[in-house]
Amino acid sequence: MDTMFLLIVLVVLSFILTWVIRIYANKLNIVDIPNNRSSHEKPTPRGGGLAIVLTWYSAITVLFFYNQIESNLYYAFLFGIILAAISIIDDIFSLKPLIRLIAQFITAMGAVYFLDGLSLIIGNIEINQAVVIPALIIGIIWFINLYNFLDGIDGYASVEAISVALGLYIFTGNLILLLLIASVLGFLIWNWPKAKIFMGDVGSTQLGFILAVIGIHFHNKQDFSIFYWILLTAPFWFDASYTLFRRWKNKEKLSQAHRKHAYQRIVQAGFSHLKTDFYLIGINIIIIGILFIIITFSNLLIPAFLMVILFLFALTRRIDKLKSF
């Protein structure tokens, strides 16, 4: 199998599928209308993430038939189809949160089953799977949702997926990461500022799920610690988690939509979507550089992890001065 040819085909396929979906989304009026919580100014079709989903699952199926992906990993990924189906329905009809949550739970539970949990040793103590597995399921569901929360400006969620996948590829050399990059890249051409289509829940939730599954699998099979993965994905989970904590502290209704994430407030402060995307790329490059140091000097994991958290906290406080929380 010619890898470069496959990657080019995937980028082109993702690009063409996004173009087709954009046409039908406009015809069927599957469009995001700007409101007081929006970061865009004109009606824009959504659901373009379906192109990522179709391209990605086609790609890993090719790998499966060529025996270049482990069966258990492939089956774990396949549970994402349930998530994709419920998400595309939600993009069209707006489902109740409970229905979405049930689908996410089934997806996460199925993936964890085929991933065989997470082998976690802290110090000299192996953590019991009875503790690890529920935490994994909750963690996957949270990452699915936080990725959805942070898909709010042009290109942002796509840039993060490509950045994390590229970082993981640098350290593991696993082909599936290049397939993910190619699948997202074709869509990003349409989603780059100013976006001609949004990925919608079908894309954002799927990217969160895929990255979570990859992180768990690499910890178990590729000797790439889940703590490294947590560090690589920090720009997204820190913004989502810290924002949620601050809203809870302010006694706000957590289920109510808002525009208080750091990336949203920096846009409100006058930064363009394009500039914000490049800032995200820069932050990810810094984190990848830190990860190089950590992998070389493993005893620096905790200090470096704290340094990244303090760095992101300082950035958030800087954004607070530009646009108050």
SVG drawing of the C-alpha trace seen along z (x, -y; Angstrom):
<svg xmlns="http://www.w3.org/2000/svg" viewBox="-36 -44 53 52">
<polyline fill="none" stroke="black" stroke-width="0.4" points="0.0,0.0 1.4,-3.4 1.0,-5.6 1.5,-8.9 -1.0,-8.0 -3.5,-7.0 -3.0,-10.3 -3.5,-12.4 -6.7,-10.4 -8.0,-11.0 -7.4,-14.8 -9.1,-15.0 -12.0,-12.8 -12.5,-14.9 -12.4,-18.1 -15.0,-16.8 -17.3,-15.4 -17.2,-18.7 -18.1,-20.5 -21.1,-18.1 -22.3,-18.4 -22.1,-22.2 -24.4,-22.2 -27.0,-19.9 -26.8,-21.7 -27.7,-25.0 -30.5,-23.3 -31.9,-21.7 -31.4,-24.8 -29.0,-23.1 -27.5,-26.4 -26.1,-28.1 -27.9,-31.5 -25.8,-34.0 -27.1,-35.0 -25.8,-36.8 -23.7,-33.7 -22.2,-33.3 -18.7,-34.1 -19.6,-34.4 -21.6,-37.1 -23.5,-35.4 -25.6,-32.3 -23.2,-29.3 -24.0,-25.7 -23.0,-23.1 -22.5,-19.3 -19.3,-19.4 -17.7,-17.2 -19.6,-14.3 -16.9,-14.5 -14.2,-13.9 -16.2,-10.9 -16.8,-9.3 -13.1,-9.8 -11.7,-8.6 -13.8,-5.4 -13.0,-4.6 -9.3,-5.1 -9.1,-2.8 -11.2,-0.2 -8.6,-0.1 -5.9,0.4 -8.0,3.2 -8.2,5.1 -4.4,4.7 -3.8,5.8 -2.2,2.6 -4.4,1.7 -5.0,3.9 -8.4,5.5 -9.3,4.4 -8.4,0.8 -10.5,0.9 -13.5,2.3 -13.0,-0.4 -13.1,-3.1 -16.2,-1.6 -18.3,-2.5 -17.8,-6.1 -20.3,-5.4 -23.0,-5.4 -21.8,-8.8 -21.6,-10.0 -25.2,-8.9 -26.7,-10.6 -24.6,-13.7 -25.7,-14.2 -29.3,-13.7 -28.7,-16.3 -27.2,-18.7 -30.4,-18.5 -33.1,-18.2 -31.5,-19.2 -32.0,-16.2 -32.5,-16.3 -29.2,-16.2 -30.2,-12.9 -30.3,-11.1 -26.9,-12.5 -25.5,-11.4 -26.8,-7.9 -25.3,-7.6 -22.0,-8.9 -22.0,-6.5 -22.6,-3.5 -19.8,-4.7 -17.4,-5.2 -18.3,-1.9 -17.8,0.1 -14.5,-1.5 -13.1,-0.9 -14.2,2.8 -12.2,3.3 -9.3,1.3 -9.2,3.6 -9.2,0.7 -6.0,-1.1 -3.0,0.4 -2.1,-2.2 0.8,-1.9 1.5,-4.9 4.6,-4.4 4.8,-0.7 1.0,-0.3 -1.2,1.0 -4.5,-0.7 -7.4,1.7 -9.5,1.8 -12.7,1.5 -11.5,-2.0 -9.8,-2.7 -12.7,-1.7 -15.4,-3.9 -12.9,-6.8 -12.0,-6.1 -15.7,-6.1 -16.3,-9.4 -13.1,-10.8 -14.0,-9.9 -17.5,-11.4 -16.0,-14.6 -13.4,-14.8 -16.2,-14.3 -18.2,-17.1 -15.3,-19.5 -14.2,-19.1 -17.7,-20.1 -17.6,-23.1 -14.3,-24.4 -15.6,-24.2 -16.8,-27.7 -14.6,-29.7 -13.3,-29.0 -10.7,-26.3 -10.1,-26.0 -11.1,-22.4 -9.6,-21.2 -6.3,-22.9 -6.2,-21.3 -6.9,-17.8 -4.1,-18.2 -1.7,-19.6 -2.3,-16.8 -2.2,-14.1 1.1,-15.5 2.6,-15.6 1.6,-12.0 3.0,-11.0 6.3,-12.6 6.7,-10.4 5.0,-7.2 5.3,-7.1 1.9,-5.5 0.2,-5.6 -3.4,-6.2 -2.3,-9.7 -1.5,-10.6 -4.8,-9.3 -6.5,-11.5 -4.6,-14.5 -5.5,-13.9 -9.2,-13.4 -9.3,-16.7 -7.2,-18.6 -9.6,-18.3 -12.4,-19.7 -10.1,-22.4 -9.7,-23.9 -13.4,-24.8 -13.4,-25.6 -10.4,-27.9 -11.2,-31.6 -13.5,-32.8 -15.3,-29.4 -17.6,-28.4 -19.0,-25.5 -18.9,-24.4 -18.1,-20.9 -21.1,-20.7 -21.5,-18.2 -20.9,-15.3 -17.4,-16.5 -16.4,-17.9 -17.7,-15.0 -16.1,-12.5 -12.7,-14.2 -12.9,-14.2 -13.7,-10.5 -11.0,-9.5 -8.3,-11.4 -9.4,-9.9 -9.3,-6.3 -5.9,-7.0 -4.5,-8.2 -5.7,-5.1 -4.5,-2.7 -1.0,-4.3 -0.6,-4.1 -1.4,-0.4 0.4,0.6 2.9,-2.0 4.6,-2.8 3.3,-6.4 2.1,-7.4 -1.5,-8.7 0.1,-11.6 2.0,-12.6 -1.4,-12.6 -3.0,-14.7 -0.1,-17.2 -0.5,-17.3 -4.3,-18.0 -4.0,-20.5 -5.0,-23.6 -8.5,-22.2 -9.2,-20.4 -7.7,-23.2 -9.9,-25.9 -13.0,-23.8 -12.4,-22.6 -11.3,-25.9 -14.2,-27.7 -16.6,-25.2 -15.1,-25.5 -15.3,-29.4 -18.9,-29.3 -19.7,-26.8 -17.9,-29.1 -20.0,-32.0 -23.2,-29.9 -24.1,-30.1 -26.5,-27.6 -24.0,-25.2 -26.4,-23.9 -26.9,-27.4 -25.0,-28.3 -22.3,-30.9 -19.3,-32.6 -16.9,-32.5 -14.2,-30.1 -10.8,-31.8 -10.7,-31.3 -14.1,-33.0 -13.2,-35.9 -10.0,-36.6 -12.1,-36.9 -14.5,-39.2 -11.5,-41.3 -10.7,-41.9 -8.5,-39.1 -9.5,-37.5 -10.3,-33.8 -7.2,-33.4 -4.9,-35.0 -6.4,-32.9 -5.8,-29.8 -2.2,-30.7 -1.9,-31.3 -3.2,-27.8 -0.6,-26.4 2.1,-28.3 1.0,-26.9 0.9,-23.4 4.4,-23.8 5.6,-24.9 3.9,-21.9 5.4,-19.5 8.9,-21.0 8.3,-20.5 7.2,-16.9 10.5,-16.2 12.3,-17.3 10.0,-15.2 10.6,-12.0 14.3,-12.6 14.3,-13.3 11.4,-11.4 11.9,-12.7 10.8,-16.1 7.2,-15.0 5.6,-16.5 7.5,-19.9 6.9,-20.2 3.2,-19.3 2.9,-22.0 4.7,-24.5 2.3,-23.9 -0.7,-24.4 0.8,-27.6 1.5,-28.8 -2.1,-28.2 -3.4,-29.7 -1.3,-32.8 -2.6,-33.1 -6.1,-32.9 -5.5,-35.6 -4.1,-37.7 -7.2,-37.2 -9.2,-38.2 -7.6,-41.6 -8.6,-41.9 -12.1,-40.6 -13.5,-40.0 -15.0,-36.6"/>
</svg>
